[in-house]
Amino acid sequence: MSGRQTTRVRFAFLLIGLASLLQTGASAADAPPLGLLQDHTLTYCSSMDAPPLASYDEQQRPQGFSVDVAQDVAKSLGNLKIEWRIVPFSGMIPALKAHQCDLIISQLFDKPERREVIDIIDYMYSSQSILVPHGNPKNIKALADLSGMKVAVINGSTIRSLLEKENAALTAAGKPPMNIVVYGQDADAFQAFRLQQVDAYGTTAESAAHFRSVTGDTFQEAIPSFNRIPTGIGARKDEPLSNAVKQAVVDLVHSDRYTQLLKKWKLENDRF
């Protein structure tokens, strides 16, 4: 074990020991509601609906690249157990700030407005994509080509913000804006698209690639992956856990294990 790994493990056990003192010396109402400080457990908020990053397999077990990263971080912090709290994407930051979980890991894009309220520890890159039926029958090649069309997205997503910005440009140009249909879960947005209730589906390039792989030639990307952005783990500001996670992620990203995980989930182009 390296010196840095030893330091993190000692740090994790120090936090757990502190939790025991707090819980025996204070009332339940005063005890810090942190999973890491209770029962040797790290609690993650995730939507678990974004394959190949985080979803459930047929046995209802968490799987995906981000799930593997979450497990590696927990192991680095002293072989901590993991609990998953399923939260819609738009509610994750409020849940984290309300101490309903210790960390967020759910394709959280590293954006300045988010860094104003939480810490973000980057571990990959992500991009955006627009899916259309195979053959691209409406000849969509740019966001402006979605004028007047119905597009499915999930609430709180970056693609929704990008499409709303494009709508402002369309309106200013005297063109019909797109009808952005918002869903709470990515799977619901894709289902609406699959059933042809909308003309296109806006999501991340990673989710788009997954859905294409499991549906054959039914759908295709209308616009090449765009808006590449760092993606990370969310943590509360001014807490020791944030720095500990940052060191664990740095070690992982510079390891052979990281390369193996990218290859396992076919995400080599998302290397951070």
C-alpha positions in Angstrom: 0.0 0.0 0.0 1.4 3.4 -1.0 1.9 6.3 1.5 -1.1 8.2 0.0 -3.3 5.1 0.3 -2.3 4.6 3.9 -3.1 8.2 4.7 -6.6 7.9 3.1 -7.3 4.7 5.0 -6.2 6.3 8.3 -8.3 9.4 7.4 -11.4 7.3 6.8 -11.0 5.4 10.1 -10.5 8.7 11.9 -13.8 9.9 10.6 -15.5 6.7 11.6 -14.0 7.0 15.1 -15.1 10.6 15.3 -18.6 9.5 14.4 -18.7 7.0 17.3 -17.6 9.7 19.7 -20.3 12.0 18.4 -23.0 9.4 18.5 -22.2 8.4 22.1 -21.7 12.0 23.4 -24.6 13.7 21.6 -28.3 13.1 21.1 -29.6 11.5 17.9 -30.8 14.9 16.8 -27.3 16.4 17.2 -25.4 13.6 15.4 -24.2 14.4 11.9 -26.5 12.6 9.4 -23.6 11.3 7.2 -23.5 7.8 5.9 -19.7 7.7 6.1 -19.9 8.4 9.8 -22.5 5.6 10.4 -21.9 1.9 10.2 -18.8 2.2 8.0 -21.0 3.1 5.1 -20.7 5.6 2.2 -24.1 6.6 0.7 -24.3 7.7 -2.9 -27.2 9.6 -4.6 -27.8 8.4 -8.1 -30.6 8.2 -10.6 -29.5 4.7 -11.7 -31.0 5.2 -15.1 -28.0 6.1 -17.2 -26.4 3.0 -18.7 -23.5 2.3 -19.3 -22.6 4.5 -16.3 -25.2 3.6 -13.6 -28.2 1.3 -13.9 -29.5 -2.0 -12.6 -28.8 -5.4 -14.1 -31.4 -8.2 -14.5 -30.8 -9.2 -10.8 -31.4 -5.5 -9.7 -27.7 -5.1 -8.9 -26.0 -1.7 -9.6 -23.7 -1.8 -12.6 -21.8 0.6 -14.9 -18.6 2.6 -15.2 -19.7 5.1 -12.5 -20.7 2.3 -10.2 -17.3 0.8 -10.5 -15.7 4.2 -9.8 -17.9 4.6 -6.7 -16.8 1.2 -5.5 -13.1 2.0 -6.0 -13.5 5.2 -4.0 -15.2 3.4 -1.2 -12.5 0.8 -1.1 -9.7 3.5 -1.1 -11.4 5.2 1.9 -11.0 2.1 4.0 -13.1 -0.6 2.4 -16.3 1.2 3.2 -19.7 -0.4 2.5 -21.9 1.4 -0.1 -25.6 2.3 0.0 -27.4 3.7 -3.0 -30.1 6.4 -2.6 -32.1 6.7 -5.8 -33.0 10.3 -6.5 -34.2 12.0 -9.8 -31.4 13.9 -11.4 -33.0 17.3 -10.7 -33.2 16.5 -7.0 -29.6 15.2 -6.4 -27.9 18.4 -5.4 -30.7 19.4 -2.9 -30.5 15.8 -1.5 -26.8 16.1 -1.1 -27.0 19.4 0.7 -29.8 18.0 2.9 -27.4 15.2 4.0 -29.5 12.5 2.5 -26.4 11.1 1.0 -22.6 11.7 1.2 -21.8 11.9 -2.5 -23.4 12.2 -5.9 -22.3 10.0 -8.8 -24.7 10.2 -11.7 -23.1 11.8 -14.8 -22.9 15.1 -13.0 -21.4 17.6 -15.4 -18.8 20.0 -13.9 -20.5 23.4 -14.5 -19.6 26.7 -12.8 -23.1 27.2 -11.4 -22.9 23.8 -9.7 -19.4 24.5 -8.3 -20.9 27.5 -6.5 -22.9 25.2 -4.2 -21.0 21.9 -4.2 -17.5 20.4 -4.9 -17.1 18.3 -8.0 -14.3 15.8 -8.4 -13.9 14.9 -12.1 -13.2 11.4 -13.3 -14.3 11.4 -16.9 -15.6 13.4 -19.9 -19.1 13.3 -21.3 -20.7 14.7 -24.4 -24.3 15.4 -25.6 -26.2 13.6 -28.4 -29.4 13.8 -30.4 -31.0 10.5 -31.4 -33.4 10.2 -34.3 -35.0 7.2 -36.1 -32.7 5.3 -38.4 -32.1 7.0 -41.7 -32.7 10.4 -40.1 -36.0 10.9 -42.1 -36.3 14.6 -41.1 -32.7 15.4 -42.1 -31.6 16.8 -38.7 -27.9 17.8 -38.9 -27.8 20.7 -36.3 -29.8 21.8 -33.3 -31.5 24.5 -35.5 -33.0 21.7 -37.6 -35.1 20.7 -34.6 -37.2 23.8 -35.1 -40.9 23.0 -34.6 -40.2 19.4 -33.5 -40.8 17.5 -30.3 -37.7 16.5 -28.4 -37.6 14.4 -25.2 -35.1 15.3 -22.4 -34.8 14.7 -18.7 -35.4 17.4 -16.1 -32.3 19.2 -14.8 -30.1 17.9 -17.7 -27.5 19.9 -19.6 -29.1 18.9 -22.9 -32.3 20.6 -21.8 -30.5 23.8 -21.1 -28.7 23.7 -24.5 -32.0 23.1 -26.3 -33.7 26.0 -24.4 -30.8 28.2 -25.4 -31.3 27.1 -29.0 -35.0 27.9 -28.7 -34.2 31.4 -27.8 -32.1 31.7 -30.9 -34.8 30.2 -33.1 -37.4 32.6 -31.7 -35.1 35.5 -32.3 -34.7 34.4 -35.9 -38.5 34.2 -36.4 -38.5 30.4 -36.5 -40.8 28.0 -34.6 -39.1 26.8 -31.4 -38.9 23.1 -30.7 -41.3 21.6 -28.2 -39.1 20.3 -25.4 -40.9 17.5 -23.6 -39.4 17.0 -20.1 -39.4 13.7 -18.2 -38.2 12.8 -14.7 -36.2 9.7 -15.8 -33.9 9.1 -18.8 -35.6 5.8 -19.4 -39.0 7.5 -19.7 -37.6 10.0 -22.2 -36.2 7.2 -24.3 -39.4 5.2 -24.1 -41.4 8.2 -25.5 -38.9 8.4 -28.3 -39.0 4.7 -29.0 -42.8 4.8 -29.2 -42.5 7.8 -31.6 -44.3 10.2 -29.3 -41.5 12.6 -30.0 -39.3 13.3 -33.0 -36.0 13.2 -31.3 -34.3 12.3 -28.0 -31.7 14.5 -26.4 -29.3 12.7 -24.0 -25.7 12.1 -23.2 -23.5 10.5 -25.9 -22.8 7.7 -23.5 -26.5 6.8 -23.0 -27.1 7.3 -26.7 -24.4 4.8 -27.6 -25.9 2.3 -25.1 -29.4 2.6 -26.4 -28.2 2.2 -30.0 -26.2 -0.9 -29.0 -29.3 -2.6 -27.4 -31.7 -1.7 -30.2 -29.7 -2.5 -33.3 -30.2 -0.2 -36.2 -33.4 1.3 -35.0 -31.9 4.7 -34.1 -28.9 6.8 -35.0 -27.1 10.0 -33.9 -28.3 13.0 -35.9 -25.6 15.3 -34.6 -22.1 14.1 -33.8 -21.3 14.2 -30.0 -21.0 17.8 -28.9 -20.5 20.0 -25.8 -17.7 17.8 -24.3 -17.5 18.5 -20.6 -15.8 17.1 -17.5 -18.0 14.9 -15.3 -17.5 14.1 -11.7 -18.5 13.1 -8.2 -20.5 15.7 -6.2 -19.5 16.4 -2.5 -20.6 19.0 0.0 -18.3 22.0 0.4 -15.9 22.5 3.3 -16.0 18.8 4.4 -12.9 16.5 4.8 -14.7 13.9 2.7 -14.4 16.0 -0.4 -10.6 16.1 -0.2 -10.3 12.4 0.6 -12.5 11.6 -2.4 -10.4 13.9 -4.6 -7.2 12.0 -3.8 -8.8 8.7 -4.3 -10.1 9.7 -7.7 -6.7 11.2 -8.7 -5.0 7.8 -7.8 -7.7 5.9 -9.8 -7.4 8.0 -12.9 -3.7 7.5 -13.1 -3.9 3.7 -12.6 -4.2 0.7 -14.9 -7.5 0.0 -13.2 -9.0 3.1 -14.8 -7.9 2.1 -18.3 -9.4 -1.4 -17.7 -12.7 0.1 -16.6 -12.9 2.4 -19.6 -12.3 -0.5 -21.9 -14.8 -2.7 -20.0 -17.6 -0.2 -20.6 -16.4 0.9 -24.1 -15.8 4.5 -22.9 -12.2 4.9 -24.0 -13.0 8.3 -25.6 -14.2 9.6 -22.3 -10.8 9.3 -20.6 -10.2 12.2 -18.2 
